[in-house]
Amino acid sequence: MGLHLLRGPPCTGEDFTLVLPVVSAAVMDLFLAQFAAALPAAAHAVLVLDGAGWHDQRALTVPDNLTLVPLPAYSPELNPVERIWLYLRERFLSLRFLPDTAAIIAACCRTYNASTADAGRIRSLADSACITKLAR
Protein backbone atom coordinates (compact mmCIF):
# COMPACT_ATOMS: atom_id res chain seq x y z
CA MET A 1 0.00 0.00 0.00
CA GLY A 2 1.25 3.47 -0.81
CA LEU A 3 0.04 7.00 -0.62
CA HIS A 4 0.23 9.29 -3.57
CA LEU A 5 -0.47 12.98 -3.85
CA LEU A 6 -1.28 13.49 -7.51
CA ARG A 7 -0.82 17.12 -8.56
CA GLY A 8 -1.08 19.10 -11.69
CA PRO A 9 -0.10 21.75 -13.18
CA PRO A 10 2.37 23.43 -10.80
CA CYS A 11 4.05 25.74 -13.32
CA THR A 12 0.85 27.80 -13.74
CA GLY A 13 0.16 28.23 -10.03
CA GLU A 14 -3.19 26.49 -10.49
CA ASP A 15 -3.79 23.28 -8.64
CA PHE A 16 -5.61 19.99 -8.94
CA THR A 17 -4.90 17.18 -6.52
CA LEU A 18 -6.16 13.79 -5.45
CA VAL A 19 -4.81 12.31 -2.23
CA LEU A 20 -5.28 8.57 -2.41
CA PRO A 21 -4.15 5.63 -0.27
CA VAL A 22 -2.92 3.51 -3.19
CA VAL A 23 -1.02 3.92 -6.44
CA SER A 24 -1.86 2.02 -9.61
CA ALA A 25 -2.66 2.52 -13.27
CA ALA A 26 -6.38 2.57 -12.35
CA VAL A 27 -5.75 5.40 -9.87
CA MET A 28 -3.69 7.27 -12.46
CA ASP A 29 -6.56 6.84 -14.96
CA LEU A 30 -8.90 8.37 -12.37
CA PHE A 31 -6.52 11.30 -11.91
CA LEU A 32 -6.12 11.86 -15.66
CA ALA A 33 -9.89 11.76 -16.28
CA GLN A 34 -10.71 14.15 -13.44
CA PHE A 35 -7.82 16.47 -14.26
CA ALA A 36 -8.80 16.59 -17.95
CA ALA A 37 -12.42 17.33 -17.01
CA ALA A 38 -11.29 20.24 -14.81
CA LEU A 39 -9.43 21.98 -17.66
CA PRO A 40 -11.11 24.83 -19.56
CA ALA A 41 -12.79 23.69 -22.80
CA ALA A 42 -10.06 24.82 -25.22
CA ALA A 43 -7.11 23.97 -22.95
CA HIS A 44 -4.55 21.25 -23.56
CA ALA A 45 -2.20 20.23 -20.74
CA VAL A 46 1.17 18.52 -20.87
CA LEU A 47 2.08 16.37 -17.87
CA VAL A 48 5.69 15.41 -17.18
CA LEU A 49 5.88 11.91 -15.68
CA ASP A 50 8.69 9.91 -14.14
CA GLY A 51 9.14 6.19 -14.74
CA ALA A 52 6.78 4.96 -12.02
CA GLY A 53 4.99 1.80 -13.09
CA TRP A 54 1.58 3.44 -12.90
CA HIS A 55 2.73 6.17 -15.35
CA ASP A 56 3.15 3.75 -18.27
CA GLN A 57 1.08 5.17 -21.13
CA ARG A 58 0.38 1.69 -22.48
CA ALA A 59 -1.67 0.95 -19.35
CA LEU A 60 -3.46 4.32 -19.24
CA THR A 61 -6.44 5.93 -20.89
CA VAL A 62 -5.18 9.39 -21.82
CA PRO A 63 -7.89 11.99 -22.51
CA ASP A 64 -7.59 13.92 -25.79
CA ASN A 65 -6.82 17.20 -24.01
CA LEU A 66 -3.74 15.78 -22.24
CA THR A 67 -0.28 14.83 -23.46
CA LEU A 68 1.98 12.71 -21.26
CA VAL A 69 5.72 13.30 -21.55
CA PRO A 70 7.80 10.52 -20.00
CA LEU A 71 11.16 11.48 -18.54
CA PRO A 72 14.32 9.51 -19.21
CA ALA A 73 15.23 7.02 -16.50
CA TYR A 74 17.13 8.37 -13.50
CA SER A 75 16.51 12.03 -14.29
CA PRO A 76 14.77 13.56 -11.26
CA GLU A 77 16.45 16.90 -11.99
CA LEU A 78 14.21 17.18 -15.08
CA ASN A 79 11.01 16.63 -13.09
CA PRO A 80 9.66 19.90 -11.66
CA VAL A 81 7.56 18.04 -9.10
CA GLU A 82 10.71 16.71 -7.42
CA ARG A 83 11.56 20.24 -6.22
CA ILE A 84 8.01 20.62 -4.88
CA TRP A 85 8.23 17.28 -3.03
CA LEU A 86 11.55 18.33 -1.47
CA TYR A 87 9.99 21.61 -0.27
CA LEU A 88 6.94 19.81 1.15
CA ARG A 89 9.01 17.15 2.91
CA GLU A 90 11.40 19.69 4.43
CA ARG A 91 8.72 22.08 5.66
CA PHE A 92 5.65 19.99 6.37
CA LEU A 93 6.20 16.23 6.36
CA SER A 94 9.61 15.42 7.87
CA LEU A 95 10.37 14.28 11.42
CA ARG A 96 6.82 13.20 12.17
CA PHE A 97 5.32 9.96 13.37
CA LEU A 98 2.00 9.25 11.71
CA PRO A 99 0.36 6.20 13.29
CA ASP A 100 -1.92 5.06 10.48
CA THR A 101 -3.12 5.67 6.93
CA ALA A 102 -5.80 8.13 8.04
CA ALA A 103 -3.16 10.27 9.80
CA ILE A 104 -0.93 10.16 6.72
CA ILE A 105 -3.80 11.25 4.46
CA ALA A 106 -4.72 14.05 6.89
CA ALA A 107 -1.10 15.25 6.98
CA CYS A 108 -0.93 15.22 3.17
CA CYS A 109 -4.18 17.20 2.95
CA ARG A 110 -2.87 19.79 5.44
CA THR A 111 0.37 19.98 3.45
CA TYR A 112 -1.53 20.41 0.20
CA ASN A 113 -3.66 23.21 1.66
CA ALA A 114 -0.60 24.97 3.06
CA SER A 115 1.26 24.69 -0.24
CA THR A 116 -1.61 26.05 -2.34
CA ALA A 117 -1.98 29.05 -0.02
CA ASP A 118 1.19 30.39 -1.66
CA ALA A 119 0.74 29.70 -5.38
CA GLY A 120 3.77 31.82 -6.21
CA ARG A 121 5.96 29.47 -4.16
CA ILE A 122 4.80 26.36 -6.02
CA ARG A 123 5.16 28.10 -9.37
CA SER A 124 8.71 29.22 -8.52
CA LEU A 125 9.68 25.72 -7.38
CA ALA A 126 8.32 24.14 -10.56
CA ASP A 127 9.71 26.79 -12.88
CA SER A 128 12.37 25.80 -15.36
CA ALA A 129 13.53 27.53 -18.52
CA CYS A 130 12.34 24.78 -20.86
CA ILE A 131 8.88 24.55 -19.30
CA THR A 132 8.44 28.32 -19.27
CA LYS A 133 9.48 28.51 -22.91
CA LEU A 134 7.08 25.71 -23.91
CA ALA A 135 4.18 27.24 -21.99
CA ARG A 136 4.33 30.48 -23.98
N, C-alpha and C positions, 0 to 999 in steps of 0.2 A: 504494500500500500504506500502511496506517495501523496504528496500535496503539491498542487501546482497552481500558481497564480498566473493566469493567462491574461496578458495585457496587449493592448494595441491602441493606437499608434503614438508612441511617445514623442516622436520628433515634432508633432504638431502642437503638443500641449493638451490635446484632447485625450479622453481616456475611455476605455471599455475594458472591463475585467470580469472574469469568472474565477471564483475561488472554489476549488473542487478537491475532494479528498482522494482522488485517484487520477492517474494519467494513462491515457490510451488513445488509440486512433479514433475511437468512438467519441471520447471526450473532446478531442481536437476537432472532429467534425461538428460537434455541438458549438464549440467556440467559433469556428469559421462561419457557420450558418447564422449565428446570432450577431456576430460582428458585421458580416456582410449586410444583414437586414438593418443594422443601425446606421449604416452609411447613407449620406444624402443620395437622392436618386441618380444623379449624373456622376457620382464619385467612383473612382477606382483606387483601391489601396494595394500597396505592395508590402508584404510581410517578409521580413528577414528571419529565417529559421536555422537553428543549429541542427546537428545530426541526430537529435533524439529520435528514438524509434517511432514515436507517435507523430513525428513530423514528416514521415515518408509520404510523398505525394501519391505514390501508387496505392496507398491504403486510405486516401482521403477523398472526400467529395469537395472539390474546390468551387465555390460559387463564381459565376462569371465576372463579378465586379472585384475579384481578388486575384492577385498574382503572388505565388509563393516563390521566394528566392532562397534556395539552399546555400548555406555557407560551406566552404571547403572544410574538411576535417581538421580538427585541432587549430581553430582560428577564432578563439573567443574575442580577440582584440578587434575583429571585424563586426561583432555583434553588439549593437548599441544597448541592448537590454542587459548585457553583462555589467556595464557601468552602473545601471540603475539598481541591479541586484546587490552590487557591492555597497552602494549608498544605503539601501534599505537594511542590509545585514548589519552594517556598522552602526547605524543610528537607531534602529528599531528592533532588530531581531536577535542580536548577539547576546551572549551571557545571560540566557534565560532558561529556566526549566519550565517546560509546558507538559503537564501530566497526561494529556490525552489529545485525541484528534480534535475534539470540540475546542479545546484551548488553543491549539495550533491554528485552527481556522479563524477563531476570534482574533488572535494576534495578527494574522495576515490581513484580516479586514480592517483592524485598527491601523496597521501599517499602510495599507492602501489608501485609507481616508486621509491619513496624515500626509502621504506623498502627493495626493491630488490637490491638497490645499495650497500647494505651491507649484502650479503648473510650469512656471518659468524654470524651476529647479529641474524637473523631469526633462523638459525640453533641452536644457543646457547639458544635462548628463548624456542624453541620447544623440546630441548633435555631432555630426561629423561632416567633413567637407564634401564627401561623395554623396551622402544622403541629402544634404542641403542643396547641392547642385541638381540632383535628380528631381527633387520636390518642386523646383521652380519651373 
